[in-house]
Amino acid sequence: MTVNHPEYPSAHAFWTSGLTEIVARYFGRRNVTWTLTTSKVAVPQLVQTERTYYNLAALRDEAGNARVWAGLHWRHSLDDRDQIGQGVANAPSDNPTKP
């Protein structure tokens, strides 16, 4: 099955990269344990699962790779995730007076 989905860049990849950068800055380290649980309320067809990550890079990498593994993106869609993610993480401090 092919979805009507833009190929490049992967929003999941750069959004997760930006989020993990913000969390790393907040805690002052990258070895942050984070457990995510799927929600059957939000997506009833999912099997409820917990995934625990012991560092933010593992979370970032799996979120990007999941899009490739699901067949929604090619590997090159992850190439610029950290550059775009840094822009996402920097946006609030780059524009402190904008709402």
N, CA, C and O atoms as a GROMACS GRO file, in nm:
protein
  396
    1MET      N    1   0.084  -0.118   0.000
    1MET     CA    2   0.000   0.000   0.000
    1MET      C    3   0.089   0.124   0.000
    1MET      O    4   0.185   0.132   0.077
    2THR      N    5   0.058   0.220  -0.084
    2THR     CA    6   0.132   0.346  -0.088
    2THR      C    7   0.040   0.455  -0.037
    2THR      O    8  -0.074   0.468  -0.082
    3VAL      N    9   0.091   0.533   0.055
    3VAL     CA   10   0.010   0.641   0.112
    3VAL      C   11   0.041   0.772   0.040
    3VAL      O   12   0.149   0.789  -0.016
    4ASN      N   13  -0.055   0.862   0.042
    4ASN     CA   14  -0.036   0.996  -0.015
    4ASN      C   15   0.035   1.079   0.092
    4ASN      O   16  -0.028   1.149   0.171
    5HIS      N   17   0.166   1.069   0.092
    5HIS     CA   18   0.245   1.122   0.201
    5HIS      C   19   0.371   1.186   0.142
    5HIS      O   20   0.437   1.124   0.059
    6PRO      N   21   0.406   1.309   0.184
    6PRO     CA   22   0.529   1.368   0.130
    6PRO      C   23   0.652   1.287   0.170
    6PRO      O   24   0.661   1.238   0.283
    7GLU      N   25   0.747   1.275   0.079
    7GLU     CA   26   0.864   1.192   0.103
    7GLU      C   27   0.972   1.262   0.185
    7GLU      O   28   1.030   1.201   0.274
    8TYR      N   29   0.999   1.388   0.157
    8TYR     CA   30   1.116   1.450   0.218
    8TYR      C   31   1.080   1.588   0.268
    8TYR      O   32   1.012   1.660   0.194
    9PRO      N   33   1.119   1.629   0.383
    9PRO     CA   34   1.185   1.552   0.488
    9PRO      C   35   1.081   1.479   0.574
    9PRO      O   36   0.962   1.504   0.563
   10SER      N   37   1.128   1.389   0.657
   10SER     CA   38   1.039   1.317   0.747
   10SER      C   39   1.009   1.405   0.868
   10SER      O   40   1.098   1.435   0.948
   11ALA      N   41   0.884   1.447   0.880
   11ALA     CA   42   0.846   1.533   0.993
   11ALA      C   43   0.867   1.462   1.126
   11ALA      O   44   0.911   1.524   1.223
   12HIS      N   45   0.836   1.332   1.132
   12HIS     CA   46   0.858   1.258   1.257
   12HIS      C   47   1.006   1.264   1.297
   12HIS      O   48   1.039   1.279   1.415
   13ALA      N   49   1.093   1.251   1.199
   13ALA     CA   50   1.237   1.249   1.228
   13ALA      C   51   1.284   1.384   1.278
   13ALA      O   52   1.353   1.391   1.380
   14PHE      N   53   1.249   1.494   1.209
   14PHE     CA   54   1.302   1.622   1.255
   14PHE      C   55   1.230   1.674   1.377
   14PHE      O   56   1.289   1.745   1.458
   15TRP      N   57   1.102   1.641   1.392
   15TRP     CA   58   1.030   1.683   1.512
   15TRP      C   59   1.089   1.614   1.635
   15TRP      O   60   1.110   1.677   1.738
   16THR      N   61   1.115   1.483   1.623
   16THR     CA   62   1.173   1.408   1.735
   16THR      C   63   1.314   1.456   1.765
   16THR      O   64   1.353   1.463   1.882
   17SER      N   65   1.390   1.490   1.662
   17SER     CA   66   1.525   1.543   1.684
   17SER      C   67   1.518   1.675   1.762
   17SER      O   68   1.596   1.696   1.855
   18GLY      N   69   1.425   1.762   1.725
   18GLY     CA   70   1.408   1.889   1.796
   18GLY      C   71   1.363   1.868   1.939
   18GLY      O   72   1.413   1.933   2.031
   19LEU      N   73   1.267   1.778   1.958
   19LEU     CA   74   1.216   1.750   2.093
   19LEU      C   75   1.325   1.694   2.182
   19LEU      O   76   1.341   1.738   2.296
   20THR      N   77   1.401   1.597   2.132
   20THR     CA   78   1.506   1.538   2.216
   20THR      C   79   1.616   1.640   2.246
   20THR      O   80   1.678   1.633   2.352
   21GLU      N   81   1.641   1.732   2.155
   21GLU     CA   82   1.739   1.838   2.182
   21GLU      C   83   1.689   1.930   2.294
   21GLU      O   84   1.766   1.967   2.383
   22ILE      N   85   1.562   1.966   2.291
   22ILE     CA   86   1.504   2.051   2.395
   22ILE      C   87   1.510   1.980   2.531
   22ILE      O   88   1.543   2.042   2.632
   23VAL      N   89   1.477   1.851   2.534
   23VAL     CA   90   1.481   1.774   2.659
   23VAL      C   91   1.624   1.765   2.711
   23VAL      O   92   1.648   1.778   2.831
   24ALA      N   93   1.721   1.743   2.620
   24ALA     CA   94   1.862   1.736   2.662
   24ALA      C   95   1.907   1.868   2.722
   24ALA      O   96   1.978   1.870   2.822
   25ARG      N   97   1.866   1.978   2.663
   25ARG     CA   98   1.902   2.109   2.719
   25ARG      C   99   1.838   2.131   2.855
   25ARG      O  100   1.901   2.185   2.946
   26TYR      N  101   1.714   2.089   2.869
   26TYR     CA  102   1.643   2.107   2.996
   26TYR      C  103   1.713   2.031   3.109
   26TYR      O  104   1.734   2.087   3.217
   27PHE      N  105   1.748   1.904   3.084
   27PHE     CA  106   1.811   1.822   3.187
   27PHE      C  107   1.962   1.838   3.192
   27PHE      O  108   2.025   1.794   3.288
   28GLY      N  109   2.021   1.900   3.091
   28GLY     CA  110   2.165   1.920   3.089
   28GLY      C  111   2.244   1.793   3.059
   28GLY      O  112   2.362   1.784   3.090
   29ARG      N  113   2.177   1.696   3.000
   29ARG     CA  114   2.244   1.570   2.964
   29ARG      C  115   2.160   1.498   2.860
   29ARG      O  116   2.042   1.528   2.842
   30ARG      N  117   2.220   1.402   2.792
   30ARG     CA  118   2.152   1.326   2.687
   30ARG      C  119   2.111   1.186   2.733
   30ARG      O  120   2.032   1.120   2.667
   31ASN      N  121   2.166   1.141   2.846
   31ASN     CA  122   2.128   1.011   2.900
   31ASN      C  123   2.007   1.029   2.990
   31ASN      O  124   2.017   1.030   3.113
   32VAL      N  125   1.892   1.043   2.927
   32VAL     CA  126   1.765   1.061   2.997
   32VAL      C  127   1.681   0.937   2.968
   32VAL      O  128   1.664   0.900   2.852
   33THR      N  129   1.628   0.873   3.071
   33THR     CA  130   1.541   0.758   3.052
   33THR      C  131   1.400   0.807   3.026
   33THR      O  132   1.346   0.890   3.099
   34TRP      N  133   1.341   0.754   2.918
   34TRP     CA  134   1.209   0.800   2.877
   34TRP      C  135   1.129   0.678   2.833
   34TRP      O  136   1.173   0.603   2.746
   35THR      N  137   1.013   0.657   2.893
   35THR     CA  138   0.925   0.547   2.856
   35THR      C  139   0.802   0.604   2.785
   35THR      O  140   0.734   0.692   2.836
   36LEU      N  141   0.776   0.551   2.667
   36LEU     CA  142   0.659   0.591   2.589
   36LEU      C  143   0.562   0.474   2.583
   36LEU      O  144   0.603   0.359   2.568
   37THR      N  145   0.434   0.504   2.596
   37THR     CA  146   0.331   0.402   2.589
   37THR      C  147   0.234   0.438   2.478
   37THR      O  148   0.186   0.551   2.471
   38THR      N  149   0.204   0.342   2.390
   38THR     CA  150   0.104   0.368   2.286
   38THR      C  151  -0.033   0.375   2.352
   38THR      O  152  -0.058   0.312   2.455
   39SER      N  153  -0.120   0.452   2.291
   39SER     CA  154  -0.253   0.471   2.346
   39SER      C  155  -0.358   0.407   2.255
   39SER      O  156  -0.374   0.448   2.140
   40LYS      N  157  -0.428   0.307   2.307
   40LYS     CA  158  -0.535   0.246   2.230
   40LYS      C  159  -0.654   0.341   2.218
   40LYS      O  160  -0.739   0.323   2.131
   41VAL      N  161  -0.662   0.441   2.304
   41VAL     CA  162  -0.768   0.540   2.293
   41VAL      C  163  -0.744   0.625   2.168
   41VAL      O  164  -0.836   0.651   2.091
   42ALA      N  165  -0.620   0.668   2.151
   42ALA     CA  166  -0.586   0.752   2.036
   42ALA      C  167  -0.586   0.672   1.906
   42ALA      O  168  -0.635   0.721   1.804
   43VAL      N  169  -0.533   0.551   1.909
   43VAL     CA  170  -0.523   0.468   1.788
   43VAL      C  171  -0.568   0.327   1.826
   43VAL      O  172  -0.485   0.245   1.866
   44PRO      N  173  -0.697   0.297   1.815
   44PRO     CA  174  -0.750   0.169   1.863
   44PRO      C  175  -0.687   0.044   1.801
   44PRO      O  176  -0.683  -0.061   1.865
   45GLN      N  177  -0.637   0.053   1.678
   45GLN     CA  178  -0.581  -0.065   1.613
   45GLN      C  179  -0.439  -0.100   1.661
   45GLN      O  180  -0.387  -0.206   1.626
   46LEU      N  181  -0.378  -0.014   1.740
   46LEU     CA  182  -0.245  -0.043   1.792
   46LEU      C  183  -0.251  -0.141   1.908
   46LEU      O  184  -0.346  -0.142   1.986
   47VAL      N  185  -0.149  -0.222   1.919
   47VAL     CA  186  -0.132  -0.305   2.037
   47VAL      C  187  -0.066  -0.215   2.142
   47VAL      O  188   0.036  -0.152   2.115
   48GLN      N  189  -0.123  -0.210   2.261
   48GLN     CA  190  -0.064  -0.125   2.364
   48GLN      C  191   0.076  -0.176   2.397
   48GLN      O  192   0.093  -0.292   2.434
   49THR      N  193   0.173  -0.088   2.384
   49THR     CA  194   0.313  -0.125   2.400
   49THR      C  195   0.386  -0.015   2.476
   49THR      O  196   0.353   0.103   2.462
   50GLU      N  197   0.482  -0.054   2.554
   50GLU     CA  198   0.573   0.042   2.617
   50GLU      C  199   0.712   0.024   2.560
   50GLU      O  200   0.758  -0.088   2.541
   51ARG      N  201   0.776   0.134   2.532
   51ARG     CA  202   0.915   0.133   2.488
   51ARG      C  203   0.993   0.224   2.581
   51ARG      O  204   0.952   0.338   2.603
   52THR      N  205   1.103   0.175   2.635
   52THR     CA  206   1.188   0.256   2.722
   52THR      C  207   1.320   0.282   2.652
   52THR      O  208   1.383   0.192   2.598
   53TYR      N  209   1.359   0.407   2.653
   53TYR     CA  210   1.485   0.452   2.593
   53TYR      C  211   1.572   0.505   2.706
   53TYR      O  212   1.524   0.578   2.793
   54TYR      N  213   1.698   0.468   2.703
   54TYR     CA  214   1.789   0.507   2.810
   54TYR      C  215   1.878   0.624   2.770
   54TYR      O  216   1.957   0.674   2.850
   55ASN      N  217   1.865   0.667   2.645
   55ASN     CA  218   1.929   0.791   2.602
   55ASN      C  219   1.847   0.848   2.488
   55ASN      O  220   1.776   0.776   2.419
   56LEU      N  221   1.858   0.978   2.470
   56LEU     CA  222   1.773   1.047   2.375
   56LEU      C  223   1.806   1.013   2.230
   56LEU      O  224   1.720   1.020   2.142
   57ALA      N  225   1.932   0.976   2.204
   57ALA     CA  226   1.970   0.939   2.066
   57ALA      C  227   1.895   0.814   2.023
   57ALA      O  228   1.855   0.803   1.907
   58ALA      N  229   1.875   0.718   2.113
   58ALA     CA  230   1.803   0.596   2.079
   58ALA      C  231   1.658   0.627   2.042
   58ALA      O  232   1.603   0.569   1.948
   59LEU      N  233   1.596   0.717   2.117
   59LEU     CA  234   1.459   0.758   2.087
   59LEU      C  235   1.454   0.828   1.951
   59LEU      O  236   1.370   0.796   1.867
   60ARG      N  237   1.545   0.923   1.930
   60ARG     CA  238   1.551   0.996   1.802
   60ARG      C  239   1.570   0.901   1.685
   60ARG      O  240   1.502   0.912   1.584
   61ASP      N  241   1.664   0.808   1.699
   61ASP     CA  242   1.693   0.716   1.589
   61ASP      C  243   1.576   0.623   1.560
   61ASP      O  244   1.544   0.599   1.444
   62GLU      N  245   1.514   0.570   1.664
   62GLU     CA  246   1.404   0.477   1.640
   62GLU      C  247   1.283   0.548   1.579
   62GLU      O  248   1.215   0.490   1.494
   63ALA      N  249   1.256   0.669   1.621
   63ALA     CA  250   1.143   0.743   1.563
   63ALA      C  251   1.165   0.766   1.414
   63ALA      O  252   1.072   0.752   1.335
   64GLY      N  253   1.286   0.801   1.375
   64GLY     CA  254   1.315   0.818   1.233
   64GLY      C  255   1.312   0.687   1.158
   64GLY      O  256   1.252   0.678   1.051
   65ASN      N  257   1.378   0.586   1.213
   65ASN     CA  258   1.384   0.456   1.146
   65ASN      C  259   1.246   0.394   1.131
   65ASN      O  260   1.221   0.324   1.033
   66ALA      N  261   1.156   0.416   1.226
   66ALA     CA  262   1.022   0.359   1.218
   66ALA      C  263   0.951   0.404   1.092
   66ALA      O  264   0.873   0.327   1.035
   67ARG      N  265   0.976   0.525   1.048
   67ARG     CA  266   0.913   0.575   0.926
   67ARG      C  267   0.966   0.501   0.803
   67ARG      O  268   0.893   0.474   0.708
   68VAL      N  269   1.094   0.469   0.807
   68VAL     CA  270   1.154   0.391   0.697
   68VAL      C  271   1.101   0.248   0.703
   68VAL      O  272   1.059   0.193   0.601
   69TRP      N  273   1.104   0.188   0.820
   69TRP     CA  274   1.058   0.049   0.837
   69TRP      C  275   0.911   0.033   0.797
   69TRP      O  276   0.872  -0.072   0.747
   70ALA      N  277   0.830   0.137   0.820
   70ALA     CA  278   0.688   0.131   0.785
   70ALA      C  279   0.664   0.153   0.636
   70ALA      O  280   0.552   0.136   0.587
   71GLY      N  281   0.770   0.189   0.563
   71GLY     CA  282   0.756   0.210   0.419
   71GLY      C  283   0.704   0.348   0.382
   71GLY      O  284   0.663   0.370   0.268
   72LEU      N  285   0.706   0.442   0.477
   72LEU     CA  286   0.657   0.577   0.450
   72LEU      C  287   0.764   0.671   0.399
   72LEU      O  288   0.733   0.772   0.336
   73HIS      N  289   0.891   0.639   0.424
   73HIS     CA  290   1.002   0.724   0.382
   73HIS      C  291   1.118   0.638   0.337
   73HIS      O  292   1.127   0.519   0.369
   74TRP      N  293   1.206   0.700   0.261
   74TRP     CA  294   1.334   0.640   0.226
   74TRP      C  295   1.436   0.689   0.328
   74TRP      O  296   1.412   0.786   0.398
   75ARG      N  297   1.548   0.622   0.335
   75ARG     CA  298   1.653   0.656   0.431
   75ARG      C  299   1.698   0.803   0.418
   75ARG      O  300   1.726   0.867   0.518
   76HIS      N  301   1.704   0.855   0.296
   76HIS     CA  302   1.752   0.994   0.280
   76HIS      C  303   1.659   1.096   0.344
   76HIS      O  304   1.698   1.212   0.363
   77SER      N  305   1.536   1.056   0.378
   77SER     CA  306   1.444   1.149   0.444
   77SER      C  307   1.488   1.183   0.585
   77SER      O  308   1.437   1.276   0.646
   78LEU      N  309   1.584   1.106   0.638
   78LEU     CA  310   1.637   1.131   0.772
   78LEU      C  311   1.766   1.213   0.768
   78LEU      O  312   1.815   1.256   0.872
   79ASP      N  313   1.821   1.235   0.648
   79ASP     CA  314   1.953   1.297   0.636
   79ASP      C  315   1.965   1.432   0.705
   79ASP      O  316   2.067   1.460   0.768
   80ASP      N  317   1.865   1.515   0.695
   80ASP     CA  318   1.873   1.650   0.750
   80ASP      C  319   1.797   1.667   0.881
   80ASP      O  320   1.773   1.780   0.926
   81ARG      N  321   1.759   1.555   0.943
   81ARG     CA  322   1.675   1.567   1.062
   81ARG      C  323   1.739   1.647   1.174
   81ARG      O  324   1.670   1.724   1.241
   82ASP      N  325   1.869   1.630   1.197
   82ASP     CA  326   1.932   1.701   1.308
   82ASP      C  327   1.947   1.850   1.278
   82ASP      O  328   1.933   1.932   1.368
   83GLN      N  329   1.977   1.884   1.155
   83GLN     CA  330   1.986   2.026   1.120
   83GLN      C  331   1.850   2.094   1.136
   83GLN      O  332   1.841   2.202   1.194
   84ILE      N  333   1.745   2.031   1.085
   84ILE     CA  334   1.611   2.088   1.098
   84ILE      C  335   1.568   2.086   1.245
   84ILE      O  336   1.510   2.182   1.294
   85GLY      N  337   1.596   1.975   1.315
   85GLY     CA  338   1.562   1.963   1.456
   85GLY      C  339   1.628   2.070   1.542
   85GLY      O  340   1.568   2.122   1.636
   86GLN      N  341   1.754   2.103   1.510
   86GLN     CA  342   1.823   2.210   1.582
   86GLN      C  343   1.750   2.343   1.561
   86GLN      O  344   1.738   2.424   1.653
   87GLY      N  345   1.701   2.365   1.440
   87GLY     CA  346   1.623   2.486   1.412
   87GLY      C  347   1.496   2.490   1.494
   87GLY      O  348   1.458   2.596   1.545
   88VAL      N  349   1.430   2.377   1.508
   88VAL     CA  350   1.309   2.368   1.590
   88VAL      C  351   1.344   2.397   1.736
   88VAL      O  352   1.273   2.472   1.803
   89ALA      N  353   1.452   2.338   1.785
   89ALA     CA  354   1.493   2.357   1.924
   89ALA      C  355   1.535   2.500   1.951
   89ALA      O  356   1.513   2.552   2.060
   90ASN      N  357   1.596   2.565   1.852
   90ASN     CA  358   1.645   2.702   1.870
   90ASN      C  359   1.538   2.808   1.851
   90ASN      O  360   1.556   2.921   1.895
   91ALA      N  361   1.428   2.774   1.787
   91ALA     CA  362   1.327   2.874   1.753
   91ALA      C  363   1.279   2.958   1.872
   91ALA      O  364   1.272   3.080   1.859
   92PRO      N  365   1.247   2.898   1.987
   92PRO     CA  366   1.201   2.983   2.098
   92PRO      C  367   1.307   3.081   2.147
   92PRO      O  368   1.275   3.195   2.179
   93SER      N  369   1.433   3.040   2.152
   93SER     CA  370   1.537   3.131   2.201
   93SER      C  371   1.579   3.231   2.092
   93SER      O  372   1.628   3.340   2.124
   94ASP      N  373   1.560   3.195   1.966
   94ASP     CA  374   1.594   3.288   1.857
   94ASP      C  375   1.490   3.398   1.843
   94ASP      O  376   1.520   3.504   1.788
   95ASN      N  377   1.368   3.373   1.891
   95ASN     CA  378   1.258   3.469   1.876
   95ASN      C  379   1.187   3.489   2.010
   95ASN      O  380   1.068   3.458   2.020
   96PRO      N  381   1.256   3.538   2.112
   96PRO     CA  382   1.197   3.542   2.245
   96PRO      C  383   1.077   3.634   2.259
   96PRO      O  384   0.997   3.615   2.351
   97THR      N  385   1.061   3.732   2.174
   97THR     CA  386   0.949   3.825   2.189
   97THR      C  387   0.828   3.786   2.105
   97THR      O  388   0.721   3.847   2.117
   98LYS      N  389   0.842   3.686   2.020
   98LYS     CA  390   0.728   3.644   1.938
   98LYS      C  391   0.644   3.542   2.014
   98LYS      O  392   0.699   3.457   2.086
   99PRO      N  393   0.512   3.550   2.000
   99PRO     CA  394   0.427   3.453   2.071
   99PRO      C  395   0.442   3.313   2.015
   99PRO      O  396   0.377   3.220   2.063
   0.00000   0.00000   0.00000
